[in-house]
Amino acid sequence: MERPTWAPGEVDLERPSAARVYDYYLGGYHNLAVDREFAEQAMLAMPELPLIMRTNRAFLRRSVRHLVAQGVRQFLDLGSGIPTVGNVHEIAQGAAPESRVVYVDKDPVAVAHSQVMLEGNAGAAVLLADMRDVQSVLADEAVARLIDPAEPVGVLMFAVLHFVDTDKLARDTVRGYMAAVPSGSYLVVSHGTHEVVGERGKQVERLYTRTDNPFYPRNQAQVSALADGLELIEPGVVYLPSWRPDSPEEVEDHPEKSSTYAMVARKP
Ligand SMILES: C[S@@+](CC[C@H](N)C(=O)[O-])C[C@H]1O[C@@H](n2cnc3c(N)ncnc32)[C@H](O)[C@@H]1O
């Protein structure tokens, strides 16, 4: 298969990537045949997957706007993905132009596209890194340049912790970042669950073992435990559409169809 100009040399063209599959669900163009075939196969089990991804992006918008309204002006977006409509710096800088954002992803396509998007934006940067390696992310030059350790930080983990295989590693990763930021900082998480979809979700989970990012859904108690030691903001750990919807219509009849928990917590 011919390598597209946007796919750096280290990209394996034969293996689906979670970042590019997500891009396909969202209607983007930075995906390969192998990703599209994978996504279509997963949609046989869960046709609602593209809707879930859009619902996740809507939560991203609402929660980032909420943090800006609370006075947060610096953000660490971990597992930020391939840029799409309504990225964190657009939302934050749109509401407060002085906002700074550091994006982190381990997918070379996501990072290459973020670099292009951020050219000329002095308030934002992207690094190619594994977010589980907390100390090397925090020690990066871009973090030192854009994140003031004395000011509150929005630590954003949208749809990424369910790619971390054990509860302990997921918790330690969250704790590593939250220990490094001051009181008044926030943790924002969205996290897949199979509590409602059951066997259909298990089929998708089995498929994801073929990608570069196997999927580890968690239940509500496991997701809540990620925020231990922090203050959960109302309405707590809820399905995506139920987290402070802009309008009652946004919640729809069955928020559990999103199969994804959302939470925002504040460091006391
Ligand atoms: C489903 S996408 C979510 C993108 C974005 N956060 C959103 O919610 O719209 C998950 C992203 O997390 C990235 N990712 C997964 N594990 C990671 C890790 N350990 N370190 C950094 N990025 C990771 C993947 O490459 C992918 O781009």
The ligand as an SDF file (V2000), in Angstrom:
LIG
                    3D

 27 29  0  0  0  0  0  0  0  0999 V2000
   -9.9940    7.7690   21.3330 C   0  0  0  0  0  0  0  0  0  0  0  0
   -8.7000    8.8990   21.0360 S   0  0  0  0  0  0  0  0  0  0  0  0
   -9.2630   10.3040   21.9730 C   0  0  0  0  0  0  0  0  0  0  0  0
   -8.7750   11.6290   21.4460 C   0  0  0  0  0  0  0  0  0  0  0  0
   -9.2320   12.8490   22.2550 C   0  0  0  0  0  0  0  0  0  0  0  0
   -8.7020   12.8150   23.6090 N   0  0  0  0  0  0  0  0  0  0  0  0
  -10.7360   12.9110   22.3160 C   0  0  0  0  0  0  0  0  0  0  0  0
  -11.3180   12.4650   23.3290 O   0  0  0  0  0  0  0  0  0  0  0  0
  -11.3630   13.3860   21.3780 O   0  0  0  0  0  0  0  0  0  0  0  0
   -7.4250    8.2550   22.1070 C   0  0  0  0  0  0  0  0  0  0  0  0
   -6.0630    8.8630   21.8700 C   0  0  0  0  0  0  0  0  0  0  0  0
   -5.2210    8.5050   22.9660 O   0  0  0  0  0  0  0  0  0  0  0  0
   -3.9440    8.2050   22.4560 C   0  0  0  0  0  0  0  0  0  0  0  0
   -3.2560    7.3630   23.4480 N   0  0  0  0  0  0  0  0  0  0  0  0
   -3.6060    6.1200   23.8690 C   0  0  0  0  0  0  0  0  0  0  0  0
   -2.7610    5.7060   24.8300 N   0  0  0  0  0  0  0  0  0  0  0  0
   -1.8570    6.7040   25.0250 C   0  0  0  0  0  0  0  0  0  0  0  0
   -0.7310    6.8800   25.8740 C   0  0  0  0  0  0  0  0  0  0  0  0
   -0.3630    5.9320   26.7350 N   0  0  0  0  0  0  0  0  0  0  0  0
   -0.0350    8.0360   25.7920 N   0  0  0  0  0  0  0  0  0  0  0  0
   -0.3920    9.0100   24.9220 C   0  0  0  0  0  0  0  0  0  0  0  0
   -1.4520    8.9050   24.0820 N   0  0  0  0  0  0  0  0  0  0  0  0
   -2.1760    7.7740   24.1400 C   0  0  0  0  0  0  0  0  0  0  0  0
   -4.1920    7.5200   21.1250 C   0  0  0  0  0  0  0  0  0  0  0  0
   -3.0680    7.5930   20.2830 O   0  0  0  0  0  0  0  0  0  0  0  0
   -5.3690    8.3620   20.6130 C   0  0  0  0  0  0  0  0  0  0  0  0
   -4.9350    9.4480   19.8590 O   0  0  0  0  0  0  0  0  0  0  0  0
  1  2  1  0
  2  3  1  0
  2 10  1  0
  3  4  1  0
  4  5  1  0
  5  6  1  0
  5  7  1  0
  7  8  2  0
  7  9  1  0
 10 11  1  0
 11 12  1  0
 11 26  1  0
 12 13  1  0
 13 14  1  0
 13 24  1  0
 14 15  1  0
 14 23  1  0
 15 16  2  0
 16 17  1  0
 17 18  1  0
 17 23  2  0
 18 19  1  0
 18 20  2  0
 20 21  1  0
 21 22  2  0
 22 23  1  0
 24 25  1  0
 24 26  1  0
 26 27  1  0
M  CHG  2   2   1   9  -1
M  END
$$$$
